[in-house]
Amino acid sequence: MLSCFFGYAFLFCFPLFAQEPTAIVVISSSSGEPIPHATIENVHDNNLGWVTDDAGKALLDITKAIQVRVSSVGFVSLERTLRPGETLTVRLQEDVFGLEGVVVTGAFTPTTSAQSLYKVTTIDAAIIEAKGAVNLADVLQTQLNMKIIQDDVLGSRVVMQGMSGPNVKILVDGVPMVNGSGGNFDLTQFNMNNVERVEIVEGPLSVQYGTNALAGTINIITKNYGANEQALSAGTYLESVGQYNVDLRGAKGWKNLSISAGGARNQFDGFSASGDRNEDWIPRTQYLADAKAKYQVGTFAFTAAYDQLWEKSVSHGEPTTAFNSKTNKLSSIATDLYFNTGRVNASLVASGTVGKKHYFNLLNGISHYSQGQRKYLQDVNDDIKWLSSLATEHDTTSFRTFTSRGTFVFGNNQLHQGVYATVGYEVSINSAEGGMINSESSAQVNDFGLFTALEFPLGKKFIAQPALRFVHSNKYDAQEIDFLDTELPILPSFNLKYNLSSNLDFRFSYGQGYRTPSVRELYYEFINSNHYIVGNPSLIPEIGKNFNLSSTWNTRFGRSVSASIRPSLFFSDISNKIELVRILDRETLPDDVPKTVPVARTYANIPNFRSLGFNIGMDLAMQNGVRLSPGLAVLSRSGSESEQQYYTSYEANLNASYLIKSLDLKLNAFYKYNGKISEFAKEEDGSIGILTLEPYNTFDLSASRFFASGKLFATVGAKNLFNVTDVALLGEGSKGLVSQTGREAYYPISWGTSLFLKINYSIY
């Protein structure tokens, strides 16, 4: 009887003492709808994890309070503290600004844009398609802090933070590219057909990537294909200026292996705003091929990649009256230069994790660039051409860069928190040969580096990373870096990230850069009827310092508008900056070079160069499908030797899109104001010469839509609606970015208004 009483009492009292179930409900902050299949991780024990059901709910069996990270594809992750018996509702915001997107530039391990210690600007494939971008120059045309410089032979090149040429590092999947003719990258040779995204970091990354990274780094990330994925697509691009492109791409994936390959043909008929035979934009035909294979072994991946460019172009000269010995009469004879350009890039990368706290990355890559030049005489009247009989007017010059970089990181790579210790090495072998390289030179400049970094938290809100790189060059004594007055060739950098809240953070970075003169700057001899550009064996290395402060504030205005505001401030100070200098005294030119050659340049060290800039960018995403991205930039630079005088230029841009959901149609607009940009330098008599590029505006419109059940994607649009062609150059400055075009009165910006159509069809 007594036992029955206690039994009933236990059953009656049990609910009073039983623990309530622990649960998490995950919903969308904008719509309030549940988010199924969201991932819930124990921050301090990655062996424990849960997934929400179709109702967005997960039950957790825990006995003490834990910190969890809640994440889902397309949403911004959140961390919350969960206690036993509690039901916690977590509202995730849509990741409209790509905060959870993976970035690799500047980081020693892959991370997210929100977690990166650097401010990484990402241009994804959707924006590239909306722009109708064919090459890297098209992609960067409306970016703040960047200007695209055009030369009829040397092609399009980028100016970043007031610096250009070798000061801008360009990578493809982390592999450094070798520069083209004239010491700059021709951005039109980097095709966008197989690009997943472009990552941009402004300021030096010399510890991570060595020399040539004082102004910033542009990393082109190509597409990857997953297991069991297969694709076959064809595309075409047509532009009314006379551009006709076609491409074909295929991919096949198995359980652990994926293979992709593609090819393209690009044709451009050339353009001259004045109608002269000597075009500002020379006609060219490109053939491109690429292949990639990736093999996955557990958490380790082995990737082999290869791509090649063949380009044929011709620079037409203006005809003059001369005697044609072929026809025995006076006629109009022009000098035409025919170029055969090749670019080959190959890489082998092994990367992945071993256990929970070991990350390895081993990269080996080679980049090869060659350009052959043939000079022809063209009788314009009788349409007869013949090869010049002078052997010195025909040559082939090639440049090669071999890179090997190994990185080992010890730390919690799955949760990306705590202490990270990094050690690594980099070897860069650079050589050149051919008719445009001084035959008496030892045309090889090699750089070697050892680097280390330590990332660690300071309390709950700060993350710090000091880093060092030991530098050695086969040609220069790097002791002039003089780390902490020890005469040691060690480059320091320091990064600090302060997370004031989950929506507001601040980033500070300091980096010291060191750049040895390239083979091209030392020994190059680019001489033809339009150019006289020669190297300078007396050049000394550049040493620079850069400070960068930036912030990101993500917020909401009401329930319908998400906003991201990103101000930044930078300062750069470079000693012995290497610049192309106009040769003022034409009488010093060799006897066989015309004194009236349009471009006469050599390389020289500039004692001091300083630039100070402020940028502010904003993203506004509205539930009605409108997306606005305005920005403003101010850049102030000291000009060459004149240390106390600064010139300031302004830029503004606006990228906008509107998704009409009922029509599944996206409208896009890209606008940029490029303010007046000036530089100055001391002339031979000691006076200050000024060269100024007048302001101009660019404006593009496009519309894009899927057809045929998602198999066909089409973009149609208009570029350069303000019909900008040539912009006036004013002044007589001998040095500077804009003066490198060699034009006396104008600078070719674009080929005017054009219409384009881009189509991509997925066969399967």
C-alpha positions in Angstrom: 0.0 0.0 0.0 2.8 2.4 1.0 4.8 1.5 -2.1 1.9 2.3 -4.4 1.5 5.7 -2.7 5.1 6.6 -3.3 4.8 5.3 -6.9 1.9 7.5 -7.7 3.6 10.5 -5.9 6.7 10.0 -8.1 4.7 9.9 -11.3 2.8 13.0 -10.2 5.9 15.0 -9.3 8.2 13.9 -12.1 7.0 16.6 -14.6 7.8 19.2 -12.0 11.5 18.1 -12.0 11.9 16.9 -15.6 14.1 19.2 -17.8 12.3 21.1 -20.6 13.6 20.2 -24.1 16.3 22.5 -25.6 15.5 23.8 -29.0 16.6 26.3 -31.7 14.1 27.7 -34.2 15.8 29.4 -37.2 13.8 31.8 -39.3 14.5 34.5 -42.0 14.6 37.9 -40.5 13.0 39.5 -43.6 10.2 37.1 -44.3 9.7 35.3 -41.0 9.7 32.0 -42.8 11.4 29.0 -41.2 14.8 28.0 -42.6 15.1 24.2 -43.1 18.5 22.4 -43.1 20.3 25.2 -41.3 23.5 24.1 -39.6 24.1 24.5 -35.8 27.6 24.0 -34.6 29.1 23.9 -31.1 31.7 26.7 -31.3 34.0 24.9 -28.8 33.5 21.4 -30.0 33.1 20.9 -33.7 32.2 17.2 -33.2 28.8 18.3 -32.0 26.4 19.6 -34.6 22.7 19.7 -35.5 20.5 20.4 -38.5 17.1 22.1 -38.5 14.0 20.2 -39.9 11.5 21.4 -42.4 10.0 23.6 -39.8 13.3 25.3 -39.1 13.6 23.6 -35.7 16.3 21.5 -34.1 16.3 19.7 -30.7 19.5 19.6 -28.7 20.5 17.3 -25.9 22.8 19.4 -23.8 23.5 19.6 -20.0 25.2 23.0 -19.8 25.3 26.3 -21.6 27.1 26.2 -25.0 27.9 28.8 -27.6 26.6 27.8 -31.1 27.1 29.1 -34.6 23.9 29.1 -36.7 24.5 29.2 -40.5 22.6 28.5 -43.7 23.5 29.0 -47.4 22.5 32.5 -48.5 22.4 33.9 -45.0 24.8 35.6 -42.6 25.9 33.3 -39.8 25.3 34.2 -36.1 26.7 33.1 -32.8 24.4 32.7 -29.8 24.6 31.3 -26.2 22.1 28.4 -25.6 21.2 27.2 -22.2 19.6 23.8 -21.2 15.8 23.8 -21.3 15.7 27.0 -23.5 13.9 27.5 -26.8 15.9 30.0 -28.7 14.7 31.8 -31.9 17.4 32.9 -34.3 16.7 35.3 -37.1 19.2 35.1 -39.9 19.6 37.9 -42.4 20.0 37.2 -46.1 23.6 37.5 -47.2 22.9 40.1 -49.8 26.4 41.5 -49.6 28.4 38.3 -49.8 29.7 38.4 -46.2 29.8 34.6 -46.1 31.4 34.3 -49.5 34.8 32.6 -49.4 37.9 34.8 -50.1 41.5 33.7 -50.5 43.4 36.9 -51.3 45.6 38.1 -48.5 44.6 35.3 -46.1 46.9 32.4 -45.4 43.9 30.1 -45.3 40.5 30.4 -47.1 38.1 32.5 -45.0 35.0 34.6 -45.4 34.8 38.2 -46.4 33.4 39.1 -43.0 36.3 37.2 -41.1 39.1 38.4 -43.3 41.7 40.7 -41.7 41.8 42.6 -45.0 39.2 44.6 -46.8 38.6 42.4 -49.9 36.5 43.7 -52.7 34.8 40.9 -54.7 33.4 41.2 -58.2 31.4 38.0 -58.8 30.3 36.3 -62.0 26.9 37.9 -62.0 28.4 41.5 -62.1 30.8 40.4 -64.8 27.9 39.1 -66.9 25.8 42.2 -66.3 28.7 44.4 -67.4 29.1 42.4 -70.6 32.8 42.3 -69.6 35.0 40.5 -72.1 38.3 41.1 -70.3 39.8 42.4 -67.0 39.9 46.0 -68.3 36.1 45.9 -68.8 35.6 44.6 -65.2 37.7 47.3 -63.6 36.5 50.2 -65.7 34.0 51.6 -63.1 35.9 50.5 -59.9 36.8 53.3 -57.4 40.5 54.1 -57.0 41.3 52.6 -60.4 41.9 54.0 -63.8 42.5 52.2 -67.0 45.3 53.5 -69.2 45.2 52.7 -72.9 48.1 52.5 -75.4 47.7 51.5 -79.1 50.4 48.8 -78.8 50.9 48.2 -75.1 47.2 47.7 -74.5 45.1 48.6 -71.4 46.7 48.8 -68.0 45.4 49.7 -64.5 46.3 52.5 -62.1 45.6 51.7 -58.4 46.0 54.1 -55.5 47.8 56.4 -57.9 50.4 53.7 -58.9 50.6 51.4 -61.9 52.8 48.9 -63.7 54.7 46.4 -61.6 53.3 48.0 -58.4 50.1 46.2 -59.1 50.2 42.4 -58.5 48.0 40.3 -60.7 47.4 36.7 -59.8 45.4 33.9 -61.4 44.3 31.4 -58.7 47.1 32.8 -56.6 49.8 32.3 -59.3 51.7 35.6 -60.2 51.5 36.6 -63.8 54.4 38.0 -65.7 54.1 41.5 -67.1 53.6 42.3 -70.8 55.4 44.7 -73.1 56.2 48.1 -71.6 56.4 46.8 -68.0 52.6 46.7 -67.5 49.9 44.1 -67.7 47.7 44.3 -70.8 44.4 43.7 -69.2 42.7 42.8 -72.5 44.7 39.6 -72.4 42.9 38.3 -69.3 39.7 36.8 -70.5 36.6 36.6 -68.3 34.9 33.5 -69.9 36.0 31.1 -67.1 36.1 33.5 -64.1 34.1 32.8 -60.9 35.1 36.1 -59.3 37.8 38.8 -59.1 39.2 39.7 -55.6 40.9 43.0 -55.0 43.0 44.1 -52.0 44.3 47.6 -52.0 47.7 48.3 -50.3 50.8 46.1 -50.0 50.7 42.4 -49.5 54.4 42.0 -49.6 54.6 39.5 -46.7 52.2 37.2 -48.5 53.2 37.7 -52.1 56.6 39.3 -52.1 57.5 42.1 -54.5 55.3 43.9 -56.9 52.4 44.3 -54.5 52.9 47.9 -53.2 49.7 49.4 -54.7 47.5 46.3 -54.4 46.7 42.8 -55.6 44.1 41.6 -58.1 43.4 37.9 -57.9 41.4 36.3 -60.7 39.6 33.1 -59.4 38.6 30.7 -62.1 35.6 28.3 -61.9 35.7 25.0 -60.1 33.4 22.1 -60.7 32.2 19.7 -58.0 31.8 15.9 -57.7 29.4 14.3 -60.2 28.9 17.7 -61.9 28.8 17.9 -65.6 28.4 20.9 -67.9 28.7 21.8 -71.6 28.0 25.4 -72.7 28.6 27.6 -75.7 28.6 31.4 -75.8 29.0 34.4 -78.1 29.6 38.1 -77.7 28.8 40.8 -80.3 29.5 44.5 -80.1 28.7 47.1 -82.6 32.2 48.6 -82.6 33.4 45.5 -84.4 34.0 42.9 -81.7 33.0 39.2 -82.3 33.7 36.5 -79.8 32.7 32.9 -79.4 33.6 30.3 -76.7 32.9 26.7 -75.8 33.3 25.1 -72.3 32.8 21.6 -70.9 33.2 19.9 -67.5 32.8 16.5 -66.0 33.0 15.4 -62.4 33.2 12.1 -60.7 33.4 11.2 -57.0 36.9 12.5 -56.4 37.9 13.9 -59.7 36.7 16.8 -61.9 38.0 17.9 -65.3 37.1 21.1 -67.2 38.3 22.6 -70.5 37.4 25.4 -72.7 38.4 27.5 -75.7 37.5 30.9 -77.2 38.1 33.1 -80.2 38.0 36.9 -79.8 38.1 39.3 -82.7 38.3 43.1 -82.6 38.4 45.2 -85.8 40.2 48.2 -84.2 39.0 51.8 -83.7 40.2 55.4 -84.2 38.1 58.3 -83.1 39.8 60.6 -85.7 39.5 58.1 -88.5 43.2 58.0 -89.0 44.9 54.8 -90.2 46.9 54.7 -87.0 44.2 53.4 -84.6 44.1 54.2 -80.9 42.7 50.7 -80.4 44.5 48.4 -82.8 42.8 45.4 -84.5 43.6 42.0 -82.9 42.5 38.4 -82.9 42.9 36.2 -79.9 42.7 32.4 -79.4 42.4 31.1 -75.9 42.5 27.6 -74.4 42.4 26.4 -70.8 42.1 23.2 -68.8 41.9 22.3 -65.2 41.9 19.0 -63.3 41.1 18.6 -59.5 41.6 15.4 -57.5 40.2 15.2 -54.0 41.8 12.8 -51.4 39.8 13.2 -48.2 40.4 16.8 -47.1 43.3 17.4 -49.5 42.9 18.6 -53.0 45.4 18.5 -55.9 44.7 20.9 -58.7 46.5 21.2 -62.1 45.7 24.2 -64.4 46.8 25.3 -67.8 45.8 28.2 -70.0 47.3 29.7 -73.1 46.7 32.8 -75.2 47.6 33.4 -78.9 47.2 36.9 -80.1 47.8 38.5 -83.5 47.6 42.3 -83.8 48.8 45.0 -86.1 49.7 48.6 -85.5 49.1 50.7 -88.6 51.3 53.7 -89.3 50.3 56.9 -91.0 51.4 57.0 -94.7 53.9 59.5 -96.1 54.8 60.2 -99.7 57.8 58.1 -100.7 59.3 56.3 -103.7 58.2 52.7 -104.0 61.0 50.7 -105.5 58.6 47.8 -106.2 56.4 49.9 -108.6 59.1 52.5 -109.5 56.8 55.5 -108.7 55.9 57.8 -105.9 53.2 56.5 -103.6 51.8 56.7 -100.0 54.0 54.3 -97.9 53.2 53.4 -94.3 55.1 51.4 -91.7 53.0 48.6 -90.1 54.0 46.6 -87.2 52.7 43.0 -86.9 52.7 41.4 -83.5 52.4 37.8 -82.5 51.9 37.6 -78.7 51.7 34.5 -76.6 50.9 34.0 -72.9 51.2 30.6 -71.1 50.3 30.0 -67.5 50.5 26.6 -65.7 50.2 25.7 -62.1 50.1 22.7 -59.7 48.6 23.3 -56.3 48.2 20.9 -53.3 46.1 22.2 -50.4 44.0 21.0 -47.6 43.8 20.1 -43.9 45.4 17.3 -42.0 43.4 16.8 -38.8 41.6 19.7 -37.3 44.5 22.1 -36.8 46.9 21.7 -39.8 46.5 23.4 -43.1 49.0 23.0 -46.0 49.2 24.9 -49.3 51.9 24.2 -51.8 51.8 26.1 -55.1 54.1 25.9 -58.1 53.4 28.0 -61.1 55.0 29.3 -64.3 54.0 32.3 -66.3 55.5 32.9 -69.8 55.0 35.9 -72.0 56.4 36.4 -75.5 55.9 38.9 -78.3 57.3 38.8 -81.8 57.4 41.9 -83.9 57.7 42.1 -87.7 57.9 45.4 -89.6 56.2 45.7 -93.0 56.1 48.5 -95.5 52.7 49.1 -96.9 51.9 50.9 -100.2 48.4 52.2 -99.3 47.6 53.3 -102.9 48.5 50.0 -104.6 47.8 47.7 -101.6 51.2 46.1 -101.7 53.2 45.2 -98.6 56.7 43.8 -98.1 58.9 42.8 -95.2 61.5 45.3 -94.1 65.0 44.1 -95.1 66.6 45.3 -91.8 67.0 42.3 -89.5 67.0 44.6 -86.4 63.4 45.5 -87.1 62.2 42.0 -86.5 62.5 40.2 -83.1 60.9 38.1 -80.5 61.2 38.8 -76.8 60.1 36.6 -74.0 59.7 36.9 -70.2 59.3 34.1 -67.7 58.4 33.9 -64.0 58.5 30.7 -62.0 57.0 30.8 -58.5 57.0 28.3 -55.8 55.2 29.1 -52.5 54.6 26.8 -49.5 52.5 27.7 -46.5 51.8 25.8 -43.3 49.2 27.0 -40.8 48.6 25.6 -37.4 45.2 26.5 -35.9 41.5 25.6 -35.8 40.8 25.7 -39.5 37.2 24.5 -39.3 35.9 27.2 -36.9 38.5 29.9 -37.8 39.0 31.1 -34.3 41.8 31.1 -31.7 45.5 31.3 -32.4 46.9 30.7 -35.9 50.6 30.2 -36.5 51.9 30.4 -40.1 55.3 29.7 -41.7 56.1 29.6 -45.3 58.6 30.2 -48.2 58.5 31.7 -51.6 60.9 31.5 -54.6 60.5 33.8 -57.6 62.8 33.2 -60.6 62.5 35.8 -63.3 64.3 35.8 -66.7 64.1 37.4 -70.1 65.7 37.0 -73.5 65.3 38.2 -77.1 65.8 41.1 -79.3 64.3 43.7 -76.9 66.6 42.7 -74.1 70.1 44.2 -73.9 72.3 41.4 -75.1 75.1 42.4 -72.6 72.9 42.1 -69.6 72.5 39.1 -67.2 68.7 39.3 -67.6 67.7 37.4 -64.5 66.4 38.9 -61.2 65.5 36.3 -58.6 63.8 36.9 -55.2 63.6 34.5 -52.2 61.6 34.9 -49.1 60.7 33.2 -45.8 57.7 34.4 -44.0 55.8 33.9 -40.7 52.7 35.2 -39.1 50.8 34.8 -35.8 47.1 35.5 -35.6 45.6 35.7 -32.1 42.6 37.1 -30.3 42.9 40.0 -27.9 39.9 39.6 -25.6 36.6 38.9 -27.3 36.5 41.7 -29.8 40.1 42.1 -31.2 42.1 39.9 -33.6 45.7 40.8 -34.3 48.2 39.5 -36.8 51.9 40.6 -36.9 53.9 39.1 -39.8 57.4 39.1 -41.0 59.1 38.3 -44.3 62.9 37.7 -44.8 63.9 38.9 -48.2 66.9 37.9 -50.4 67.7 38.9 -54.0 70.4 37.6 -56.2 71.0 41.1 -57.6 70.4 43.6 -54.8 71.4 43.9 -51.2 68.1 44.0 -49.3 69.7 45.1 -46.1 68.6 48.7 -46.9 65.2 47.6 -45.6 66.9 48.0 -42.2 64.3 46.3 -40.0 64.2 48.1 -36.6 67.7 49.7 -37.4 69.3 46.2 -37.4 70.1 46.3 -41.2 68.2 43.0 -41.5 66.2 42.5 -44.8 62.9 41.8 -43.0 59.6 43.2 -44.1 57.0 43.7 -41.3 53.2 43.9 -41.5 50.5 44.2 -38.8 46.8 43.7 -39.0 44.2 44.5 -36.4 40.5 43.7 -36.6 38.0 45.1 -34.0 34.5 43.6 -34.0 32.5 46.2 -32.1 29.4 44.1 -32.7 28.1 41.5 -35.1 27.2 44.3 -37.6 30.1 46.7 -37.1 33.9 46.1 -37.5 37.1 48.1 -38.0 40.2 47.0 -39.8 43.7 48.5 -39.5 46.7 47.4 -41.5 50.3 48.4 -41.8 52.6 47.0 -44.4 56.1 47.6 -45.7 56.9 46.8 -49.3 60.1 46.2 -51.1 60.3 45.9 -54.9 63.4 45.1 -56.9 63.5 46.5 -60.5 62.2 44.0 -63.0 64.2 42.6 -65.8 62.1 44.7 -68.1 62.9 48.0 -66.2 66.6 47.2 -66.2 67.2 45.8 -69.7 64.2 46.4 -71.9 64.6 48.0 -75.4 61.3 48.6 -77.0 62.1 50.6 -80.2 59.9 51.1 -83.2 58.5 53.9 -85.3 56.1 55.0 -82.4 58.0 54.0 -79.3 61.5 54.4 -77.8 61.3 52.8 -74.3 64.6 51.6 -72.8 65.6 50.1 -69.5 68.0 51.6 -66.9 70.6 49.2 -65.4 71.3 51.8 -62.7 67.9 51.5 -61.0 67.7 50.7 -57.3 64.8 49.0 -55.4 61.7 50.7 -54.1 60.9 50.7 -50.4 57.4 51.7 -49.4 55.1 51.9 -46.4 51.3 51.8 -46.4 48.7 52.4 -43.7 45.1 51.4 -44.2 42.0 52.0 -41.9 38.6 50.7 -43.0 35.2 49.9 -41.4 32.2 47.9 -42.4 28.7 48.6 -40.9 25.9 46.3 -41.9 22.4 47.5 -40.8 18.8 47.6 -41.8 16.5 50.6 -42.5 13.1 49.3 -41.6 12.2 45.7 -42.6 12.7 46.2 -46.4 16.2 47.8 -46.8 19.5 46.1 -46.0 22.6 48.4 -46.0 26.3 48.0 -45.9 28.5 51.1 -45.5 32.3 50.8 -46.0 34.5 53.9 -45.4 38.3 53.5 -45.7 41.4 55.7 -45.5 44.9 54.9 -46.8 48.4 56.5 -46.9 51.4 55.3 -48.9 55.0 56.6 -48.8 57.4 55.1 -51.4 61.1 55.9 -51.7 62.9 55.5 -55.0 59.7 54.8 -56.8 60.4 53.5 -60.4 58.6 55.5 -63.1 58.7 55.8 -66.8 60.2 59.2 -67.5 59.8 61.2 -70.7 63.1 61.9 -72.4 63.1 65.7 -72.7 66.3 66.2 -74.6 65.6 64.4 -77.9 69.1 65.1 -79.1 70.3 62.4 -76.7 68.4 59.7 -78.6 70.5 57.3 -80.8 71.1 58.4 -84.4 68.8 55.7 -85.8 65.8 56.9 -83.7 63.8 59.8 -85.1 63.8 62.8 -82.9 60.0 63.1 -83.4 59.2 59.6 -82.2 55.8 59.9 -80.3 56.9 58.0 -77.2 60.4 58.4 -75.8 60.8 57.0 -72.3 63.3 55.5 -69.9 63.0 54.3 -66.3 64.1 56.4 -63.4 64.0 56.3 -59.6 61.8 59.1 -58.0 63.1 60.0 -54.6 59.7 60.4 -52.9 56.2 59.5 -53.8 53.2 59.9 -51.4 49.5 59.2 -51.8 46.6 59.8 -49.5 43.1 58.6 -50.2 39.7 58.3 -48.7 36.9 56.1 -50.0 33.4 55.4 -49.0 31.1 52.8 -50.5 27.6 51.7 -49.8 25.4 48.8 -50.7 21.6 49.2 -50.5 19.4 46.1 -51.1 15.7 46.4 -51.1 13.0 43.8 -51.0 11.4 45.2 -54.1 14.4 44.0 -56.1 16.3 47.3 -56.2 20.1 47.2 -55.5 22.1 50.5 -55.3 25.9 50.7 -54.8 27.1 54.3 -54.7 30.7 55.3 -53.9 33.0 58.3 -53.6 36.8 58.5 -53.6 39.4 61.2 -53.1 43.0 60.7 -54.0 45.8 63.2 -53.3 49.4 62.5 -54.5 52.7 64.2 -54.3 54.3 64.4 -57.7 57.7 62.9 -58.2 60.4 65.2 -56.8 58.2 68.0 -55.6 57.5 66.7 -52.1 55.4 69.5 -50.6 53.0 69.9 -53.5 49.9 67.6 -53.7 47.3 67.2 -56.5 43.9 65.9 -55.7 41.5 64.0 -57.9 37.9 62.9 -57.3 35.9 59.9 -58.4 32.3 58.8 -57.9 30.4 55.8 -59.1 27.0 54.1 -58.9 26.2 50.5 -59.7 22.5 49.8 -59.8 20.2 46.9 -60.6 16.5 46.1 -60.5 15.1 42.6 -60.6 11.6 42.6 -62.1 10.5 39.3 -60.5 7.3 38.9 -62.6 9.4 38.9 -65.7 12.5 37.3 -64.3 14.3 40.3 -65.9 17.3 42.2 -64.3 18.1 45.7 -65.3 21.7 47.0 -64.7 23.4 50.4 -64.7 27.0 51.3 -64.2 28.2 54.9 -63.9 31.5 56.5 -63.0 32.7 60.0 -62.8 36.5 60.3 -63.3 37.7 63.7 -62.0 40.6 65.7 -63.3 43.9 63.9 -62.5 47.2 65.8 -62.5 50.8 65.0 -61.9 53.9 67.2 -62.0 57.7 66.9 -62.2 60.8 69.1 -62.3 61.9 69.9 -65.8 65.5 70.4 -66.8 65.5 74.1 -65.9 64.0 73.3 -62.5 60.5 74.5 -63.2 57.4 72.4 -62.4 55.7 70.9 -65.4 52.0 69.9 -65.2 50.2 67.4 -67.2 46.4 67.0 -66.5 43.8 64.7 -67.9 40.4 66.4 -68.0 37.4 64.9 -66.3 35.0 62.5 -68.0 32.0 60.3 -67.3 31.2 56.7 -68.3 27.7 55.2 -68.3 26.6 51.6 -69.3 23.1 50.0 -69.3 22.2 46.4 -69.7 19.3 43.9 -69.2 19.7 40.2 -68.6 17.3 37.2 -68.4 17.1 33.4 -68.5 15.3 31.7 -71.4 14.5 28.1 -72.4 13.9 26.8 -68.9 17.1 28.3 -67.6 19.4 26.9 -70.4 20.0 30.2 -72.2 21.2 33.4 -70.5 21.2 36.6 -72.5 22.5 40.1 -71.7 21.9 43.0 -74.0 23.1 46.5 -73.4 24.8 49.8 -74.4 28.2 50.9 -73.3 29.6 54.4 -72.9 26.3 56.3 -73.4 28.0 59.6 -73.0 30.0 58.8 -76.2 33.4 59.5 -74.7 36.3 58.8 -77.0 39.4 61.1 -76.6 39.9 63.2 -73.5 42.1 66.3 -73.6 45.6 66.3 -72.0 46.8 69.7 -70.9 50.3 70.7 -69.8 53.9 69.8 -70.3 54.7 67.4 -67.4 57.5 65.0 -68.1 56.5 62.3 -65.6 53.2 60.8 -64.5 50.7 58.1 -65.1 48.7 59.8 -67.9 51.8 60.9 -69.8 52.8 57.3 -70.5 50.4 57.2 -73.4 52.7 59.3 -75.5 49.8 61.4 -76.8 50.5 65.1 -77.0 46.9 66.5 -76.9 44.6 63.7 -75.9 44.2 60.3 -74.2 42.0 57.6 -75.8 39.4 56.6 -73.2 37.0 54.6 -75.2 35.6 53.9 -78.7 32.4 55.8 -78.1 28.9 54.5 -77.7 28.3 50.8 -78.7 25.7 48.2 -78.4 26.4 44.6 -77.3 24.7 41.2 -77.0 26.1 38.4 -74.9 24.5 34.9 -75.0 25.5 31.7 -73.1 23.7 28.5 -73.8 24.0 25.5 -71.4 23.7 22.4 -73.6 23.5 20.3 -70.4 
